[in-house]
Amino acid sequence: MRRLLAATALPLLMALPAAHPAIAQIATPHRPVTDPASLQSPVNPKARAVPVADIGASRTLGSVAWSIDGKQIFVATNLTGRTNIWRTDTAGSWPVQLTQSDDAQTGLTASADGHYVYFQQDVGGNEYSDIYRVSVDGGAVENLTNTPDRRESGMLPGPVGGLVALSTKLKSQGQTNVAVMDATGAVRVLTQEADPQYGWTPIAWIDGGKALIANRDRIDSKVGEVWRIDVASGAATKLIAKADTVYDAADATADGKWIAVNTDVGTGQIHAGLYDVAAKRWTWLKPTPWEQTASLFTRDGKTLIFGTNADTRSMLYAYDLATGAETALPIPPGVNYPVGREPRSPDGRTLMVNHSGADSPANLYLYDLATGGSRPATQLAIASLQPDVLPKSTVVTYKSFDGTLVSAIVTMPANLKRDGGNPAIVLPHGGPTGQAQDGYSRYATAFASRGYVVIQPNFRGSTGYGKAFQDGNYKDLGGGDLKDTIAAKDFLVKTGYVDAKRVGIFGGSYGGFMTLMAIGRAPDEFAAAVQWFGIINWRTMYRDQDEELKAYQRGLLGTPESDPKVYDAASPLTYIRAAKAPLLTIQGENDIRVPRGQAQEVHDILKAKGNVVETIFYPAEGHGFQKRENQLDSLTRTVAWFDRYLKPAAGQ
């Protein structure tokens, strides 16, 4: 059912009401508030507008995997404009293409006999992937599972017998389960989850392949449990759990003695610990106010690799289990994390790491655990994307309407005058349980290199700032988090660089929802808007979307029947007729997360009202665009839209 408020009631709702529940400052890690006047546009004679075609041509780093002997690395990347599988020598070589497909190929792992690369592939972005294999020397591709109504994903190769653990989900259900697949592609499901709010993920093989450590997580990321599963019988034993608490295993030693766990117990912030299974005893890493996450043990079981996410920037560390010493890995700052389902080389010496910075697109790095040295194994950026010409970022903190501290990443163009005359763009992230991190953003690069000051706010509901902050928009989507986003615009204006009447807003998924909410609920704040696959109507979302996403939505809003007033307040549909800003919408035809009808609904409403609106649909694309021509076209249209409406003198 579609429920609309009468037009006469709309003006009463334009002023944003107090967040639900009552206004109160939300506690987050302490950090100083940034003086807007302290921001500086750097002088850089080399700075230039990076061609959009060059940004769009930069290759993505998808999944990676080691060969069984460690002499080669398999990489999923879009060198040809499609995300296919390539092979390169670990010592360095020109990459060799193994597969060709219009559909993205991800989730790589090597078969136990070393003859094949396993991977997952869906159809046109529909997110229901099968498991395939191809010879490490190339050749015909085989679909091993061939189950259109079931998703297989997240492969974890076992130590013996050629078994691979994975997660599996039926289209008719919201829950996921743990299964094992043999070398022929036969899948045997081990768990039988009855609650659609929960999903299982295999984490580590233990006891010589006889058992698995697995996580059972609630879809809203607020509850997690750690289990042991007997592979032969499927019998599952709960090891670590507590009501309303996150316990997520990251890895386990091969003998099953130690489990590395991430939890929010006691602090409300994710932190890492080691759990001794036999003794049922905890060893905690050094406390930090910031998010701290265990990643994996080294192959000898003597060291734990973990990371900290300190206010959008991540660092990797090694923790010595014998001494408790923690040592930072000498990897450049930015966004750093071990990549691939098995980041460790077969000999245990080398770790695969994804690294990116604001001025350096993502690359695969090989980190030598013995020497502490690292080197890039790929060069994915086009030549024009060099650090000396790209805009830089700054992490800032400002106070929102209720005094809550909100962090954001500001990307400042070079050579601007502080005359209050420059355009700007606010980029709310997706999720809402997500976070803007201080790595490379093709969008911030495209905008800032063209003179737009860019801000990416981590509004309430974001991860990384503690449980209370993450829960801060529960049943209040588009309320307090929208106020946080508008406060990001106000921060930019206070820098003295930005014209308040030349600020745009752009986001995808939940960022698209925030964009629609902003132009409808605060119609005078933004002069132009672009939204990619955003939500206009939570009721039709609940009716049309995949069962797994329905479960996630219930965790944020309840159901249309149980919480009708919440649905009305949280749907941009309630406010969109007040929108004034020109709106560009871009949507994948095959999106199961935000179905096509959401884009059509907002287009039809604004078109009938006489607004400036344009909507683009891409066939055979899902939630996010995989084909390079669509990646480039969407970015080109987005930049042109803001140039037209925020730079009228230059854009006409």
Secondary structure, 3 states (H helix, E strand, C coil): CCCCCCHHHHHHHCCCCCCCCCCCCCCCCCCCCCCHHHCCCCCCCCCCCCCHHHHHHCCCCCCEEECCCCCEEEEEECCCCCCEEEEEECCCCCCEECCCCCCCEEEEEECCCCCEEEEEECCCCCCCCEEEEEECCCCCCEECCCCCCEEEEEEEECCCCCCEEEEEEECCCCCEEEEEECCCCCEEECCCCCCCCEEEEEEEEEHHHCEEEEEEEECCCCCEEEEEEECCCCCEEEEECCCCCCEEEEEECCCCCEEEEEECCCCCCCEEEEEECCCCEEEECCCCCCEEEEEEECCCCCEEEEEEEECCEEEEEEEECCCCCEEECCCCCEEEEECCCCCECCCCCEEEEEEEECCEEEEEEEEECCCCCEEECCCCCCCCCCCCCCCEEEEEEEECCCCCEEEEEEEECCCCCCCCCEEEEECCCCCCCCCCCCCCCHHHHHHHCCCCEEEEEECCCCCCCCHHHHHHHCCCCCCHHHHHHHHHHHHHHHCCCEEEEEEEEEEECHHHHHHHHHHHHCCCCCCEEEEECCCCCHHHHHHHCCHHHHHHHHHHHCCCCCCHHHHHHHCHHHCHHHCCCCEEEEEECCCCCCCHHHHHHHHHHHHHHCCCEEEEEECCCCCCCCCHHHHHHHHHHHHHHHHHHHCHHHHC
